[in-house]
Amino acid sequence: MNTREIINSIDRERKEQESIYHAAAAKYGLSGTAMWVLYYISEFDEDQTQQDLCRQGFHAKQTINTAIAGLAKGGCVELIPISGTRNSKKIHLTSKGLELVDRTTRCLKAAEANAYGRFTEEELRAYLETAAKLNAFLREEFEKLHK
């Protein structure tokens, strides 16, 4: 395989993985972004801000904002103003939101743990190291494009 074929194969695998997550979200009646918002929020004991969620998932601010607005409209989250800031708000899961997390992202996280658990520790470390190295190389090469 030449480099272009390898890049295309990696791209297809990455897109298939995104499709798997999107299909899982759809089974729960959620948009992919709403699922990720719930996923990230449920990772922490303390409330997160929209900016926190954008950093964690590398999503655009408007994309996260739209998902949060939908979850708030559905009564799953409430937005709590942070004193001392212009308009920053903490995103707090309501009891309805906690129930939704239990029915959705907790199940997804369990499925992920089962899937990743099928690899050896060495395979997981190699995958993580390779992915991190690729991201660093891509960042370096793309930065050269702007010079």
N, C-alpha and C positions, 0 to 999 in steps of 0.2 A: 504494500500500500504506500502511495506517496503522501506527502504532507497534506495536500489539499483533501484527499480522501479521508485521512484521519480526522482533520478538522471537521469535515462534513459529518462523519460518524459520531464524533463527540457532540456536535451540535444537535444531531437527531436524538441522541440519548438524553441530553439535557432537556430538550423540548418534550420528550416522552415523559420524563419525570415531572415536569411542570403540568403536563396533561393529566397525569395520574392524580396529582394533588387537586387540580381543578375539578376532575370528575368526582373525587371524594367530597369536596365542598358542595358540589351540585347535588349529591345524594342527600345532603343535610339541608338543602334549600338555601345555601349560602353562596354569595359570590366568593371567588377565590380570595380577594382582598379582605373581605369580612372574616373569612376563616383565619387568615393570617393575623388579623388584628386580635381575634380571640386567642389564637395560639400564643402570640407574644405576650399579651396581657396576662394570660394564665401561667406564664413562666415565672412571674415575680410576685412576691408577697405584697409589694407596695404598688400603688397606682402608677401608671406610666403617662407620659405626655405624647401628643402627636409627634413631636420631634423625636422622642425616644423610639417610637415605632418606626419612623422613617429610617432612622439609623440602623435599627436591628434588622429590618427586612429589605433595605435598599429600595424602598418604594418611593414614588414621587409624593410630595406633600398633598397635592390635590387628590390623588388616588386614595390615600389613607383618610383624608378628610371626608371624602364621599362615603367610604365604608363606615366610618365612625358616625356620621350623620344618620345613616340607615339603621345602625345598631341602636342609636339613641332614640330614634323615632319608634323603633320596635320595643323600647323599654328595656333593652339589654344592658345599656351603659348609661351613665350620667356623667356630665361634664362639670367638674368642680373647679371654679376659678382659683388660681394660685395667687395669693396676696403678694403684692410687691412687683407684679409683672403687668405688662400692658394687657395682654389677652391670652396668656398661657393658661391651659386648663389640664387638670389631671383627668384621666379617663378611668372611671370607677365602674366595675361590674356590679350590676344590681343582682338581686336574688334571681330574677328571670335570666339574667346573663350568666350567672353561675350554673344554673340548670342547663342552659344551652351549651356551656363549656363542657359540662359533664357528659352530655349526649353527643358531642362532636369532637372537639379537639383532644379531649382526654382519650377518646377511642383512637384518634389518628396517631397520637403519641405512642399509644400501646402498640399499634400496628407498626409504626416506625421502629420501636424497640425490638419487636419480633423480627422484622426484616433485617435490621442492622445486626441483630444477635446471631444471624445465620453466617456472618463472616467471622473469621478469626481476628484476634486483636491485631495481628501483624497486617492483615489485609486492610483493616480499617485505618491503621496508622499510615500505611502506604498510600491509600486513597486520599486521606487528609493532607499528607505531605505533598503529594502530586498536585492536588487541587490548589493548595496554597501557593506552591511554586508557580503553577500556571498563571494564577491571578497576579502574582508579582511580575512575572515576565510580560503579561498583557499590559499591565499598568505602565511598565517601563517603555514598551514599544509604542503604546498609544500616546504617551507624553511626548515622545519624539515627533509625532505627527504635528504638533502645535508649534514647533520651533521653526 
